[in-house]
Every structure is written in C-alpha cells, then in structure tokens.
Amino acid sequence: MNLLFWRIILFCSSTFWERLYMKSYIRVCQLQGLRLGEDVKIFEKVNFGSEPFLIEIGDKTQIAGGTRFVSHGGTTKTVRRLKGFEDARIFGRIKIGKNCTIGNNCVIQQHVEIGDNCILGASSVLTHSIPDNSVFSGNPARFICSIEQYAESILDQNTLYPRELENDKKQLNKWLKNNLPYEYKKAVVFKKRQSSEVL
C-alpha cells in the first residue's frame, strides 16, 4: 500500500507535468517547422531555440535532457552596434542524421550537420559538422573514436543479463541490483607539476 501511494505521488509530481509540457513543446515546434524522423526520442528540457524550422532530426535518434539547439548567433547584437557592422547576422541550419545519440546538456550550434550513427558525449559543445559513424565529446567537441571502436569498447565492458528482461524494467532493475558486480575503473593519478613548468 505504501509503495502504491508513493507511485501515485511520483506520477502526479512535477516529472509528469514536465513530460506533458515537453510533448506539447515538441508539437508546437513541429507546427513551426521542426522536422523529426521516425522513432525519435526526445527527453526532458530540450530547447530547440527560436527557429525550430531550421532543425532536422533523423530516424531513431535520441536526444537527452538539457540539450540546446542554437540556430542563430545572439552575439551579433553587440557587433551590430559597431559602425560598419550594422548588417551582421548569423542564422544556420542544424541537421542530425539517423541513429544518433546526443548526450545530456549538449549545445549544438548553427551550420552543423551530424552524420548517421554518431554519438555526441554529454555536455559537449558542437561548433562544426561531424562525419558518419563517429563519436565526439568535449568543449569544444573533438573526435574520440569511430562508432565501431566505441562498440568494441562496450563489448569489453558488456553486462550480460537475460535478454527477456529488456521488456520488463522492474525485473531488469531487480536483476541488476542483485547481480551486477562492484567493479570500478582504476583511479587516474596525475604527476605534480614542477614550479618551473610552463602551464
């Protein structure tokens, strides 16, 4: 009974309203011209900016919460106040390919195309286009590895569990809680800099 009560509270909490808002926001952006492919997953608090009609997202792409699309340059207001630069403007399209994953809190700027089968790591700032089948991360985003190399690294750390649990989140969580080993990556130790070293 106690668990049921808390589930009802959780369902009626702000998370529910955030999801409802996000669905409505996405629909409004689509009415303004945002192009979404089939089976696109968009999570909470994604911001498509003031020109969603300049954004295209391919099939089977997922975009994590906090991601922001910047299809114009607001800094041009400062430049336009300078003599001789009154006409300075920046607007550009953003295109994300098929089967991509955009991590939490990324910023994707104008004039950027992300190829098919790409991953953009959490908190990345992407200022340039990236080719198909690649993994980029960082601020500014840099090439990390190919998607195949990334897939190999996942297999090296693979968590094997009964595949039938994938359709039952409650049972999967129970299995993970009881069976996942307590293994952690080794600590990275950095050498102390000598005072004479230049930064």
N, CA and C atoms as a LAMMPS dump frame, in Angstrom:
ITEM: TIMESTEP
0
ITEM: NUMBER OF ATOMS
597
ITEM: BOX BOUNDS ff ff ff
-5.0000000000000000e+02 5.0000000000000000e+02
-5.0000000000000000e+02 5.0000000000000000e+02
-5.0000000000000000e+02 5.0000000000000000e+02
ITEM: ATOMS id mol type element x y z
1 1 1 N 0.824 -1.199 0
2 1 2 C 0 0 0
3 1 3 C 0.869 1.264 0
4 2 1 N 1.907 1.257 0.826
5 2 2 C 2.802 2.399 0.917
6 2 3 C 3.484 2.676 -0.42
7 3 1 N 3.936 1.614 -1.118
8 3 2 C 4.585 1.763 -2.418
9 3 3 C 3.622 2.351 -3.446
10 4 1 N 2.389 1.881 -3.444
11 4 2 C 1.372 2.396 -4.363
12 4 3 C 1.148 3.888 -4.128
13 5 1 N 1.073 4.283 -2.876
14 5 2 C 0.88 5.693 -2.535
15 5 3 C 1.996 6.555 -3.129
16 6 1 N 3.249 6.125 -2.951
17 6 2 C 4.374 6.906 -3.44
18 6 3 C 4.453 6.906 -4.956
19 7 1 N 4.018 5.819 -5.578
20 7 2 C 3.977 5.811 -7.048
21 7 3 C 2.959 6.812 -7.575
22 8 1 N 1.831 6.91 -6.896
23 8 2 C 0.807 7.889 -7.298
24 8 3 C 1.352 9.302 -7.123
25 9 1 N 2.013 9.547 -6.007
26 9 2 C 2.607 10.867 -5.761
27 9 3 C 3.646 11.191 -6.835
28 10 1 N 4.483 10.22 -7.136
29 10 2 C 5.517 10.411 -8.155
30 10 3 C 4.896 10.708 -9.518
31 11 1 N 3.84 9.968 -9.872
32 11 2 C 3.176 10.165 -11.158
33 11 3 C 2.604 11.573 -11.26
34 12 1 N 2.072 12.075 -10.168
35 12 2 C 1.446 13.399 -10.174
36 12 3 C 2.447 14.523 -9.91
37 13 1 N 3.687 14.169 -9.725
38 13 2 C 4.703 15.172 -9.395
39 13 3 C 5.074 16.005 -10.615
40 14 1 N 6.043 16.86 -10.408
41 14 2 C 6.478 17.757 -11.479
42 14 3 C 6.999 16.999 -12.691
43 15 1 N 7.529 15.778 -12.482
44 15 2 C 8.015 14.992 -13.617
45 15 3 C 6.896 14.755 -14.618
46 16 1 N 5.726 14.431 -14.132
47 16 2 C 4.57 14.231 -15.006
48 16 3 C 4.29 15.502 -15.799
49 17 1 N 4.28 16.644 -15.111
50 17 2 C 3.972 17.903 -15.785
51 17 3 C 5.086 18.296 -16.753
52 18 1 N 6.327 17.984 -16.392
53 18 2 C 7.436 18.258 -17.306
54 18 3 C 7.291 17.454 -18.591
55 19 1 N 6.908 16.191 -18.471
56 19 2 C 6.711 15.354 -19.663
57 19 3 C 5.574 15.886 -20.523
58 20 1 N 4.497 16.284 -19.867
59 20 2 C 3.361 16.837 -20.597
60 20 3 C 3.769 18.125 -21.312
61 21 1 N 4.508 18.983 -20.609
62 21 2 C 4.992 20.219 -21.219
63 21 3 C 5.893 19.913 -22.411
64 22 1 N 6.81 18.949 -22.244
65 22 2 C 7.765 18.627 -23.313
66 22 3 C 7.037 18.125 -24.553
67 23 1 N 6.029 17.256 -24.356
68 23 2 C 5.255 16.765 -25.507
69 23 3 C 4.578 17.927 -26.231
70 24 1 N 4.003 18.836 -25.459
71 24 2 C 3.331 19.996 -26.054
72 24 3 C 4.332 20.897 -26.77
73 25 1 N 5.483 21.122 -26.129
74 25 2 C 6.529 21.965 -26.709
75 25 3 C 7.015 21.388 -28.038
76 26 1 N 7.256 20.084 -28.076
77 26 2 C 7.709 19.436 -29.315
78 26 3 C 6.658 19.596 -30.402
79 27 1 N 5.391 19.423 -30.036
80 27 2 C 4.311 19.56 -31.029
81 27 3 C 4.266 20.989 -31.59
82 28 1 N 4.41 21.984 -30.722
83 28 2 C 4.419 23.382 -31.174
84 28 3 C 5.603 23.621 -32.113
85 29 1 N 6.775 23.085 -31.753
86 29 2 C 7.959 23.234 -32.616
87 29 3 C 7.744 22.565 -33.969
88 30 1 N 7.084 21.406 -33.978
89 30 2 C 6.779 20.741 -35.252
90 30 3 C 5.839 21.597 -36.09
91 31 1 N 4.866 22.21 -35.463
92 31 2 C 3.951 23.087 -36.199
93 31 3 C 4.693 24.289 -36.781
94 32 1 N 5.798 24.683 -36.142
95 32 2 C 6.621 25.788 -36.641
96 32 3 C 7.631 25.327 -37.687
97 33 1 N 7.749 24.011 -37.896
98 33 2 C 8.632 23.514 -38.955
99 33 3 C 9.731 22.566 -38.528
100 34 1 N 9.861 22.254 -37.242
101 34 2 C 10.834 21.26 -36.786
102 34 3 C 10.543 19.938 -37.481
103 35 1 N 11.589 19.326 -38.08
104 35 2 C 11.4 18.061 -38.802
105 35 3 C 11.986 16.919 -37.984
106 36 1 N 11.118 15.987 -37.607
107 36 2 C 11.521 14.815 -36.831
108 36 3 C 11.291 13.559 -37.644
109 37 1 N 12.284 12.673 -37.667
110 37 2 C 12.147 11.388 -38.337
111 37 3 C 11.291 10.434 -37.518
112 38 1 N 11.264 9.183 -37.945
113 38 2 C 10.507 8.142 -37.243
114 38 3 C 11.251 7.697 -35.991
115 39 1 N 10.488 7.39 -34.958
116 39 2 C 11.02 6.795 -33.724
117 39 3 C 12.131 7.639 -33.098
118 40 1 N 11.944 8.956 -33.077
119 40 2 C 12.888 9.869 -32.423
120 40 3 C 12.491 9.977 -30.951
121 41 1 N 13.468 9.883 -30.053
122 41 2 C 13.221 10 -28.611
123 41 3 C 13.849 11.306 -28.131
124 42 1 N 13.013 12.152 -27.535
125 42 2 C 13.477 13.431 -27.005
126 42 3 C 13.115 13.469 -25.528
127 43 1 N 14.12 13.68 -24.694
128 43 2 C 13.899 13.661 -23.254
129 43 3 C 13.723 15.077 -22.723
130 44 1 N 13.585 15.205 -21.422
131 44 2 C 13.163 16.453 -20.789
132 44 3 C 14.091 17.639 -21.057
133 45 1 N 13.456 18.79 -21.091
134 45 2 C 14.135 20.087 -21.156
135 45 3 C 15.08 20.264 -22.34
136 46 1 N 14.725 19.732 -23.485
137 46 2 C 15.463 20.009 -24.72
138 46 3 C 14.939 21.335 -25.262
139 47 1 N 15.84 22.193 -25.759
140 47 2 C 15.453 23.513 -26.236
141 47 3 C 15.815 23.647 -27.712
142 48 1 N 14.794 23.863 -28.549
143 48 2 C 15.003 23.996 -29.99
144 48 3 C 15.187 25.444 -30.431
145 49 1 N 15.301 26.364 -29.493
146 49 2 C 15.569 27.752 -29.822
147 49 3 C 14.387 28.456 -30.459
148 50 1 N 14.653 29.614 -31.027
149 50 2 C 13.585 30.439 -31.593
150 50 3 C 13.315 30.151 -33.065
151 51 1 N 14.108 29.281 -33.697
152 51 2 C 13.9 28.925 -35.107
153 51 3 C 13.872 27.403 -35.276
154 52 1 N 12.882 26.712 -34.708
155 52 2 C 12.856 25.248 -34.832
156 52 3 C 12.731 24.773 -36.279
157 53 1 N 12.27 25.636 -37.167
158 53 2 C 12.126 25.288 -38.586
159 53 3 C 13.483 25.109 -39.271
160 54 1 N 14.574 25.476 -38.6
161 54 2 C 15.918 25.293 -39.155
162 54 3 C 16.565 23.986 -38.684
163 55 1 N 15.793 23.149 -37.978
164 55 2 C 16.342 21.933 -37.365
165 55 3 C 15.689 20.694 -37.954
166 56 1 N 16.532 19.703 -38.28
167 56 2 C 16.061 18.42 -38.82
168 56 3 C 16.747 17.289 -38.052
169 57 1 N 15.946 16.323 -37.594
170 57 2 C 16.466 15.203 -36.805
171 57 3 C 16.051 13.897 -37.465
172 58 1 N 17.033 13.029 -37.737
173 58 2 C 16.806 11.781 -38.456
174 58 3 C 16.172 10.678 -37.619
175 59 1 N 15.763 9.612 -38.31
176 59 2 C 15.102 8.459 -37.69
177 59 3 C 15.948 7.84 -36.582
178 60 1 N 15.259 7.311 -35.577
179 60 2 C 15.863 6.517 -34.489
180 60 3 C 16.985 7.245 -33.755
181 61 1 N 16.849 8.548 -33.647
182 61 2 C 17.82 9.353 -32.905
183 61 3 C 17.251 9.647 -31.528
184 62 1 N 18.126 9.689 -30.525
185 62 2 C 17.679 10.054 -29.18
186 62 3 C 18.476 11.249 -28.682
187 63 1 N 17.748 12.174 -28.053
188 63 2 C 18.345 13.412 -27.577
189 63 3 C 18.061 13.526 -26.087
190 64 1 N 19.117 13.547 -25.294
191 64 2 C 18.977 13.563 -23.839
192 64 3 C 18.629 14.961 -23.328
193 65 1 N 18.19 14.995 -22.084
194 65 2 C 17.727 16.219 -21.452
195 65 3 C 18.776 17.313 -21.385
196 66 1 N 18.294 18.545 -21.443
197 66 2 C 19.165 19.698 -21.317
198 66 3 C 19.865 20.12 -22.592
199 67 1 N 19.664 19.386 -23.68
200 67 2 C 20.319 19.733 -24.946
201 67 3 C 19.708 21.005 -25.517
202 68 1 N 20.556 21.853 -26.072
203 68 2 C 20.114 23.138 -26.635
204 68 3 C 20.609 23.269 -28.071
205 69 1 N 19.685 23.629 -28.955
206 69 2 C 19.999 23.88 -30.36
207 69 3 C 20.07 25.391 -30.557
208 70 1 N 21.186 25.876 -31.108
209 70 2 C 21.391 27.314 -31.298
210 70 3 C 21.503 27.568 -32.796
211 71 1 N 20.398 27.995 -33.401
212 71 2 C 20.376 28.182 -34.853
213 71 3 C 20.658 29.626 -35.265
214 72 1 N 20.968 30.466 -34.295
215 72 2 C 21.336 31.852 -34.612
216 72 3 C 22.417 32.317 -33.646
217 73 1 N 23.074 33.402 -34.007
218 73 2 C 24.127 33.948 -33.157
219 73 3 C 23.668 35.21 -32.462
220 74 1 N 23.388 35.121 -31.173
221 74 2 C 22.949 36.278 -30.4
222 74 3 C 24.041 37.311 -30.185
223 75 1 N 25.286 36.898 -30.346
224 75 2 C 26.401 37.837 -30.146
225 75 3 C 26.446 38.918 -31.22
226 76 1 N 25.724 38.707 -32.301
227 76 2 C 25.752 39.712 -33.374
228 76 3 C 25.121 41.029 -32.933
229 77 1 N 24.306 41.008 -31.879
230 77 2 C 23.729 42.269 -31.379
231 77 3 C 24.841 43.219 -30.949
232 78 1 N 25.847 42.698 -30.297
233 78 2 C 26.983 43.526 -29.874
234 78 3 C 27.731 44.061 -31.085
235 79 1 N 27.968 43.2 -32.055
236 79 2 C 28.707 43.589 -33.262
237 79 3 C 27.928 44.622 -34.07
238 80 1 N 26.605 44.475 -34.142
239 80 2 C 25.788 45.404 -34.943
240 80 3 C 25.818 46.826 -34.397
241 81 1 N 26.186 46.998 -33.165
242 81 2 C 26.278 48.342 -32.583
243 81 3 C 27.556 49.07 -33.005
244 82 1 N 28.466 48.343 -33.634
245 82 2 C 29.715 48.943 -34.106
246 82 3 C 29.511 49.525 -35.501
247 83 1 N 30.124 50.644 -35.747
248 83 2 C 29.992 51.308 -37.044
249 83 3 C 30.544 50.407 -38.152
250 84 1 N 29.761 50.244 -39.193
251 84 2 C 30.157 49.443 -40.34
252 84 3 C 29.729 47.976 -40.254
253 85 1 N 29.16 47.557 -39.126
254 85 2 C 28.748 46.156 -38.953
255 85 3 C 27.251 46.028 -38.653
256 86 1 N 26.472 47.02 -39.039
257 86 2 C 25.041 47.05 -38.74
258 86 3 C 24.28 45.874 -39.345
259 87 1 N 24.805 45.279 -40.401
260 87 2 C 24.114 44.172 -41.071
261 87 3 C 24.614 42.79 -40.642
262 88 1 N 25.424 42.705 -39.602
263 88 2 C 25.958 41.405 -39.152
264 88 3 C 24.828 40.531 -38.592
265 89 1 N 24.664 39.366 -39.176
266 89 2 C 23.634 38.407 -38.743
267 89 3 C 24.186 36.996 -38.909
268 90 1 N 23.798 36.09 -38.016
269 90 2 C 24.158 34.673 -38.159
270 90 3 C 22.909 33.829 -37.944
271 91 1 N 22.535 33.094 -38.967
272 91 2 C 21.492 32.073 -38.88
273 91 3 C 22.001 30.857 -39.627
274 92 1 N 21.698 29.671 -39.147
275 92 2 C 22.141 28.465 -39.841
276 92 3 C 21.313 27.255 -39.462
277 93 1 N 21.252 26.322 -40.382
278 93 2 C 20.505 25.084 -40.152
279 93 3 C 21.311 24.116 -39.29
280 94 1 N 20.583 23.201 -38.653
281 94 2 C 21.181 22.115 -37.874
282 94 3 C 20.523 20.826 -38.337
283 95 1 N 21.355 19.845 -38.694
284 95 2 C 20.819 18.56 -39.151
285 95 3 C 21.504 17.43 -38.38
286 96 1 N 20.688 16.556 -37.808
287 96 2 C 21.206 15.376 -37.117
288 96 3 C 20.771 14.161 -37.917
289 97 1 N 21.714 13.282 -38.208
290 97 2 C 21.444 12.103 -39.025
291 97 3 C 20.612 11.046 -38.317
292 98 1 N 20.556 9.882 -38.939
293 98 2 C 19.787 8.754 -38.406
294 98 3 C 20.614 7.996 -37.371
295 99 1 N 19.913 7.423 -36.398
296 99 2 C 20.52 6.542 -35.392
297 99 3 C 21.664 7.222 -34.644
298 100 1 N 21.38 8.412 -34.129
299 100 2 C 22.376 9.16 -33.355
300 100 3 C 21.941 9.254 -31.895
301 101 1 N 22.909 9.47 -31.021
302 101 2 C 22.627 9.733 -29.61
303 101 3 C 23.316 11.029 -29.226
304 102 1 N 22.526 11.951 -28.685
305 102 2 C 23.041 13.221 -28.194
306 102 3 C 22.937 13.167 -26.672
307 103 1 N 24.074 13.273 -25.973
308 103 2 C 24.104 13.159 -24.515
309 103 3 C 23.485 14.355 -23.81
310 104 1 N 23.373 14.247 -22.492
311 104 2 C 22.798 15.31 -21.658
312 104 3 C 23.534 16.632 -21.828
313 105 1 N 22.751 17.711 -21.827
314 105 2 C 23.272 19.084 -21.746
315 105 3 C 24.247 19.473 -22.85
316 106 1 N 24.033 18.964 -24.046
317 106 2 C 24.871 19.362 -25.184
318 106 3 C 24.377 20.682 -25.767
319 107 1 N 25.278 21.393 -26.414
320 107 2 C 24.936 22.593 -27.174
321 107 3 C 25.361 22.331 -28.607
322 108 1 N 24.405 22.458 -29.529
323 108 2 C 24.686 22.245 -30.951
324 108 3 C 24.437 23.567 -31.66
325 109 1 N 25.486 24.119 -32.264
326 109 2 C 25.385 25.439 -32.861
327 109 3 C 25.005 25.383 -34.339
328 110 1 N 24.712 26.555 -34.888
329 110 2 C 24.252 26.705 -36.266
330 110 3 C 25.288 26.236 -37.279
331 111 1 N 24.801 25.909 -38.481
332 111 2 C 25.641 25.443 -39.599
333 111 3 C 26.306 24.105 -39.308
334 112 1 N 25.661 23.251 -38.499
335 112 2 C 26.252 21.975 -38.099
336 112 3 C 25.408 20.82 -38.61
337 113 1 N 26.102 19.821 -39.182
338 113 2 C 25.448 18.575 -39.584
339 113 3 C 26.149 17.421 -38.875
340 114 1 N 25.354 16.591 -38.222
341 114 2 C 25.86 15.382 -37.571
342 114 3 C 25.481 14.216 -38.468
343 115 1 N 26.46 13.412 -38.855
344 115 2 C 26.215 12.283 -39.747
345 115 3 C 25.381 11.185 -39.102
346 116 1 N 25.131 10.124 -39.854
347 116 2 C 24.398 8.967 -39.341
348 116 3 C 25.273 8.178 -38.373
349 117 1 N 24.628 7.495 -37.431
350 117 2 C 25.306 6.592 -36.48
351 117 3 C 26.388 7.303 -35.675
352 118 1 N 26.061 8.457 -35.128
353 118 2 C 27.028 9.235 -34.348
354 118 3 C 26.597 9.356 -32.893
355 119 1 N 27.584 9.567 -32.03
356 119 2 C 27.336 9.828 -30.618
357 119 3 C 28.033 11.136 -30.268
358 120 1 N 27.292 12.018 -29.594
359 120 2 C 27.855 13.254 -29.064
360 120 3 C 27.783 13.143 -27.546
361 121 1 N 28.942 13.102 -26.889
362 121 2 C 29.018 12.886 -25.448
363 121 3 C 28.368 13.994 -24.639
364 122 1 N 27.974 13.664 -23.421
365 122 2 C 27.3 14.6 -22.526
366 122 3 C 28.103 15.886 -22.344
367 123 1 N 27.387 17.003 -22.269
368 123 2 C 27.94 18.344 -22.026
369 123 3 C 28.88 18.836 -23.119
370 124 1 N 28.78 18.265 -24.304
371 124 2 C 29.62 18.708 -25.422
372 124 3 C 29.076 19.992 -26.032
373 125 1 N 29.978 20.785 -26.595
374 125 2 C 29.604 21.97 -27.366
375 125 3 C 30.091 21.723 -28.784
376 126 1 N 29.139 21.552 -29.705
377 126 2 C 29.477 21.21 -31.084
378 126 3 C 29.383 22.449 -31.962
379 127 1 N 30.526 22.843 -32.529
380 127 2 C 30.594 24.052 -33.352
381 127 3 C 30.898 23.749 -34.809
382 128 1 N 31.056 22.464 -35.151
383 128 2 C 31.388 22.076 -36.524
384 128 3 C 30.703 20.752 -36.84
385 129 1 N 30.579 20.443 -38.109
386 129 2 C 29.938 19.194 -38.53
387 129 3 C 30.816 17.996 -38.199
388 130 1 N 30.174 16.829 -38.053
389 130 2 C 30.922 15.6 -37.79
390 130 3 C 30.472 14.515 -38.768
391 131 1 N 31.402 13.656 -39.192
392 131 2 C 31.089 12.654 -40.219
393 131 3 C 30.303 11.463 -39.663
394 132 1 N 29.749 10.668 -40.58
395 132 2 C 29.047 9.438 -40.206
396 132 3 C 29.936 8.559 -39.33
397 133 1 N 29.283 7.752 -38.495
398 133 2 C 29.951 6.68 -37.736
399 133 3 C 31.076 7.173 -36.839
400 134 1 N 30.836 8.269 -36.111
401 134 2 C 31.895 8.799 -35.252
402 134 3 C 31.361 9.185 -33.878
403 135 1 N 32.277 9.239 -32.92
404 135 2 C 31.971 9.642 -31.551
405 135 3 C 32.777 10.903 -31.256
406 136 1 N 32.079 11.957 -30.84
407 136 2 C 32.708 13.223 -30.476
408 136 3 C 32.291 13.579 -29.055
409 137 1 N 33.155 14.297 -28.352
410 137 2 C 32.826 14.724 -26.997
411 137 3 C 33.73 15.879 -26.603
412 138 1 N 33.28 16.69 -25.647
413 138 2 C 34.107 17.752 -25.088
414 138 3 C 33.61 19.141 -25.409
415 139 1 N 34.334 20.128 -24.886
416 139 2 C 34.02 21.525 -25.119
417 139 3 C 35.316 22.257 -25.483
418 140 1 N 35.51 22.524 -26.779
419 140 2 C 34.655 22.165 -27.919
420 140 3 C 34.742 20.666 -28.216
421 141 1 N 33.705 20.145 -28.866
422 141 2 C 33.653 18.71 -29.166
423 141 3 C 34.788 18.312 -30.102
424 142 1 N 35.431 17.198 -29.758
425 142 2 C 36.545 16.663 -30.559
426 142 3 C 36.289 15.197 -30.861
427 143 1 N 36.944 14.712 -31.913
428 143 2 C 36.828 13.304 -32.29
429 143 3 C 37.413 12.433 -31.179
430 144 1 N 36.664 11.397 -30.789
431 144 2 C 37.127 10.451 -29.775
432 144 3 C 37.503 9.127 -30.43
433 145 1 N 36.582 8.581 -31.231
434 145 2 C 36.835 7.307 -31.908
435 145 3 C 35.723 7.062 -32.921
436 146 1 N 35.866 6 -33.692
437 146 2 C 34.798 5.614 -34.618
438 146 3 C 33.705 4.9 -33.827
439 147 1 N 32.533 4.804 -34.41
440 147 2 C 31.432 4.113 -33.737
441 147 3 C 31.764 2.637 -33.541
442 148 1 N 32.514 2.059 -34.476
443 148 2 C 32.922 0.652 -34.348
444 148 3 C 33.879 0.468 -33.171
445 149 1 N 34.828 1.386 -33.017
446 149 2 C 35.751 1.313 -31.875
447 149 3 C 34.992 1.464 -30.558
448 150 1 N 34.015 2.36 -30.553
449 150 2 C 33.202 2.552 -29.35
450 150 3 C 32.407 1.286 -29.035
451 151 1 N 31.834 0.676 -30.074
452 151 2 C 31.071 -0.565 -29.881
453 151 3 C 31.96 -1.666 -29.309
454 152 1 N 33.202 -1.753 -29.797
455 152 2 C 34.15 -2.742 -29.265
456 152 3 C 34.433 -2.49 -27.788
457 153 1 N 34.581 -1.221 -27.414
458 153 2 C 34.853 -0.912 -26.005
459 153 3 C 33.659 -1.269 -25.123
460 154 1 N 32.448 -1.142 -25.667
461 154 2 C 31.258 -1.547 -24.913
462 154 3 C 31.259 -3.054 -24.707
463 155 1 N 31.603 -3.801 -25.756
464 155 2 C 31.65 -5.261 -25.624
465 155 3 C 32.685 -5.691 -24.591
466 156 1 N 33.782 -4.935 -24.471
467 156 2 C 34.802 -5.244 -23.466
468 156 3 C 34.267 -5.1 -22.042
469 157 1 N 33.26 -4.237 -21.85
470 157 2 C 32.687 -3.999 -20.523
471 157 3 C 31.254 -4.519 -20.44
472 158 1 N 30.88 -5.369 -21.365
473 158 2 C 29.496 -5.796 -21.536
474 158 3 C 28.884 -6.369 -20.26
475 159 1 N 27.64 -5.988 -20.005
476 159 2 C 26.865 -6.539 -18.904
477 159 3 C 25.916 -7.571 -19.491
478 160 1 N 26.168 -8.822 -19.197
479 160 2 C 25.318 -9.892 -19.718
480 160 3 C 24.183 -10.162 -18.743
481 161 1 N 22.965 -10.095 -19.237
482 161 2 C 21.787 -10.412 -18.432
483 161 3 C 20.777 -11.093 -19.342
484 162 1 N 19.8 -11.784 -18.772
485 162 2 C 18.796 -12.459 -19.609
486 162 3 C 18.051 -11.445 -20.483
487 163 1 N 18.117 -11.615 -21.801
488 163 2 C 17.531 -10.647 -22.736
489 163 3 C 16.021 -10.476 -22.565
490 164 1 N 15.329 -11.483 -22.055
491 164 2 C 13.876 -11.353 -21.873
492 164 3 C 13.531 -10.285 -20.831
493 165 1 N 14.501 -9.879 -20.024
494 165 2 C 14.256 -8.84 -19.024
495 165 3 C 14.188 -7.441 -19.639
496 166 1 N 14.623 -7.279 -20.877
497 166 2 C 14.613 -5.957 -21.509
498 166 3 C 13.211 -5.383 -21.637
499 167 1 N 12.207 -6.241 -21.677
500 167 2 C 10.828 -5.768 -21.801
501 167 3 C 10.139 -5.627 -20.452
502 168 1 N 10.85 -5.879 -19.367
503 168 2 C 10.29 -5.778 -18.021
504 168 3 C 11.275 -4.999 -17.148
505 169 1 N 11.135 -3.683 -17.158
506 169 2 C 12.089 -2.803 -16.466
507 169 3 C 12.204 -3.142 -14.981
508 170 1 N 11.098 -3.478 -14.351
509 170 2 C 11.123 -3.798 -12.923
510 170 3 C 12 -5.024 -12.661
511 171 1 N 11.83 -6.066 -13.458
512 171 2 C 12.626 -7.283 -13.286
513 171 3 C 14.092 -7.055 -13.662
514 172 1 N 14.32 -6.251 -14.697
515 172 2 C 15.7 -5.931 -15.086
516 172 3 C 16.413 -5.189 -13.955
517 173 1 N 15.741 -4.19 -13.378
518 173 2 C 16.336 -3.448 -12.264
519 173 3 C 16.648 -4.366 -11.086
520 174 1 N 15.74 -5.283 -10.8
521 174 2 C 15.956 -6.239 -9.707
522 174 3 C 17.178 -7.109 -10.004
523 175 1 N 17.276 -7.586 -11.249
524 175 2 C 18.414 -8.43 -11.635
525 175 3 C 19.726 -7.657 -11.498
526 176 1 N 19.747 -6.409 -12.009
527 176 2 C 20.96 -5.593 -11.929
528 176 3 C 21.361 -5.336 -10.478
529 177 1 N 20.388 -5.005 -9.643
530 177 2 C 20.66 -4.724 -8.235
531 177 3 C 21.303 -5.923 -7.543
532 178 1 N 20.84 -7.114 -7.873
533 178 2 C 21.312 -8.325 -7.2
534 178 3 C 22.53 -8.972 -7.852
535 179 1 N 22.803 -8.684 -9.119
536 179 2 C 23.833 -9.423 -9.841
537 179 3 C 24.998 -8.61 -10.381
538 180 1 N 24.854 -7.307 -10.487
539 180 2 C 25.93 -6.502 -11.059
540 180 3 C 27.093 -6.429 -10.072
541 181 1 N 28.3 -6.795 -10.496
542 181 2 C 29.434 -6.794 -9.563
543 181 3 C 29.854 -5.372 -9.185
544 182 1 N 30.492 -5.274 -8.037
545 182 2 C 31.015 -3.994 -7.565
546 182 3 C 32.418 -3.804 -8.124
547 183 1 N 32.473 -3.432 -9.399
548 183 2 C 33.749 -3.204 -10.074
549 183 3 C 33.807 -1.754 -10.524
550 184 1 N 34.96 -1.141 -10.343
551 184 2 C 35.117 0.262 -10.691
552 184 3 C 36.387 0.444 -11.51
553 185 1 N 36.416 1.497 -12.286
554 185 2 C 37.615 1.807 -13.062
555 185 3 C 38.732 2.24 -12.119
556 186 1 N 39.946 1.995 -12.531
557 186 2 C 41.094 2.398 -11.724
558 186 3 C 41.194 3.921 -11.679
559 187 1 N 41.711 4.418 -10.566
560 187 2 C 41.908 5.855 -10.406
561 187 3 C 43.04 6.329 -11.311
562 188 1 N 42.912 7.535 -11.793
563 188 2 C 43.956 8.142 -12.613
564 188 3 C 44.748 9.089 -11.718
565 189 1 N 46.051 8.907 -11.685
566 189 2 C 46.911 9.75 -10.856
567 189 3 C 47.73 10.65 -11.776
568 190 1 N 47.667 11.937 -11.524
569 190 2 C 48.418 12.902 -12.321
570 190 3 C 49.691 13.281 -11.574
571 191 1 N 50.754 13.456 -12.327
572 191 2 C 52.015 13.888 -11.718
573 191 3 C 51.901 15.346 -11.289
574 192 1 N 52.526 15.645 -10.173
575 192 2 C 52.549 17.019 -9.696
576 192 3 C 53.495 17.83 -10.58
577 193 1 N 53.062 19.014 -10.96
578 193 2 C 53.897 19.883 -11.797
579 193 3 C 55.002 20.524 -10.983
580 194 1 N 56.122 20.668 -11.621
581 194 2 C 57.214 21.419 -11.008
582 194 3 C 56.919 22.899 -11.2
583 195 1 N 57.304 23.713 -10.269
584 195 2 C 57.003 25.145 -10.34
585 195 3 C 57.614 25.807 -11.571
586 196 1 N 58.67 25.218 -12.128
587 196 2 C 59.319 25.81 -13.3
588 196 3 C 58.603 25.466 -14.602
589 197 1 N 57.662 24.483 -14.555
590 197 2 C 56.953 24.101 -15.778
591 197 3 C 55.994 25.205 -16.189
592 198 1 N 55.93 25.44 -17.479
593 198 2 C 55.023 26.443 -18.016
594 198 3 C 53.662 25.8 -18.219
595 199 1 N 52.625 26.495 -17.813
596 199 2 C 51.264 25.976 -17.991
597 199 3 C 50.839 26.043 -19.426
